[in-house]
Amino acid sequence: MISQHILPMANEVDYGMFSDIAQLDCISIVGDDRDLWFLENGRLLQWLFARRFMVLGTGGSSLGGRCIAEFSRQKENVTFVNNLDPRTMAKTLDEISDDVNFLCISKSGETLETISQLLLIIDSLKKSGETAAGLADRVVVITDTETSSLRTIALEYNFFCVNHPRRIGGRFSIFSAVGMLPALICGIDPMKIRKSAKNYLDNHFKAAVDGAFFIRENHPLHVFFIYSDQLSYFGQWLAQLYAESTGKNNLGITPLLASGSVDQHSQLQLYLAGPRDKSFTFFLEKQQTDLNIPSTFIPPQFEYLKHKNLQDIFAAQYKATWESLLKTQLPIRRIEFDAVTPEILGELFMHFMLEAIMVCSLLQVNAFDQPAVERGKKITRELLGRTS
């Protein structure tokens, strides 16, 4: 169970003003498993027998699934392909073998990166001698039901298609097939994530409200300081969630990511002695470990480490960092939990989706669109069209 501690708490919090948020499709989906019908489909179950997988997608189609994969023991068997860097893509193509299947995700079906990746992979498989039937069995697509370029490709090659929920945007899609199918290929029960999220929604909704008021009432530059390597991609998911949802009408929360304890040695100087324009959320995973500092020989300056557990040291660094910031009267929130599990991830995803939507409501901006991003996509198409 995650716990939240906020200093200072907001003066006035209206817990009733957000009750309708629980009815949004991206939130209420955790209470209904009918959209996961494909988990009992024979063709998909056969596809799951592959030894390795590549997941094609970017942004909300990739970050949540990659976060889930990061703490899985099977993460070495799953590669997330989310960029168009030519060198990286060439290396990815070289790593394709007969035991790799592919999951391609794009809600719109028009994502430039994803379409480019898929076309390159199809070409590579064809050149390696893959048959039409074999190709059809190796690729699963998640996309909108509307006609799109990705849907057209899927129909052309007879790929198995899972419908992306139409009323759920990419960055809010973690509880749909977009997050649950990557969980499955990583050996994680998707229902554990969903059930935990539903429990959090039903019993800890007020915690998200408290978090939203904390974010809204403090500095718009917000540092997410994460003391858990397994949550590094959760930080990236969180950054997209806040940046794309809140950044409109010259308003927004700017997410800044820091990793404990590494960034105590790179960013903390700025936070303590630089501009006082930031607020902070700290995350601590309370790990259980038998890694103890050996006491056979310790330099005198480090005598205080004798008989100390590595987690004791890590937790002390965490506490020292947030306490030092608090002493400078900067606003601090702490979120703490035991070892990262599917249940903890479900709670974290639910809390921060609720919180981000609530912050957008307080800022009076639309949480679910990203019109400025579309401008960049349009210019990209125009530039490529000029050189074709």
Sequence and secondary structure as in RCSB ss.txt:
>XXXX:A:sequence
MISQHILPMANEVDYGMFSDIAQLDCISIVGDDRDLWFLENGRLLQWLFARRFMVLGTGGSSLGGRCIAEFSRQK
ENVTFVNNLDPRTMAKTLDEISDDVNFLCISKSGETLETISQLLLIIDSLKKSGETAAGLADRVVVITDTETSSL
RTIALEYNFFCVNHPRRIGGRFSIFSAVGMLPALICGIDPMKIRKSAKNYLDNHFKAAVDGAFFIRENHPLHVFF
IYSDQLSYFGQWLAQLYAESTGKNNLGITPLLASGSVDQHSQLQLYLAGPRDKSFTFFLEKQQTDLNIPSTFIPP
QFEYLKHKNLQDIFAAQYKATWESLLKTQLPIRRIEFDAVTPEILGELFMHFMLEAIMVCSLLQVNAFDQPAVER
GKKITRELLGRTS
>XXXX:A:secstr
  EEEEES  S   TTTTGGGGGSHHHHGGG  GGGGGGG HHHHHHTT SEEEEE  GGGTHHHHHHHHTSTTG
GGEEEE    HHHHHHHHHT  TTEEEEEE SSS  HHHHHHHHHHHHHHHHTT  HHHHHHHEEEEE SS  HH
HHHHHHHT EEEE  TTS GGG TTSHHHHHHHHHTT  HHHHHHHHHHHHHH HHHHHHHHHHHHHS SEEEEE
EE GGGHHHHHHHHHHHHHHH  TT   EEEEEETTGGGGTTHHHHHHS S EEEEEEEEE     B   S   G
GGGGGTT BHHHHHHHHHHHHHHHHHHTT  EEEEEEES  HHHHHHHHHHHHHHHHHHHHHHT  TT  HHHHH
HHHHHHHHHHHT 
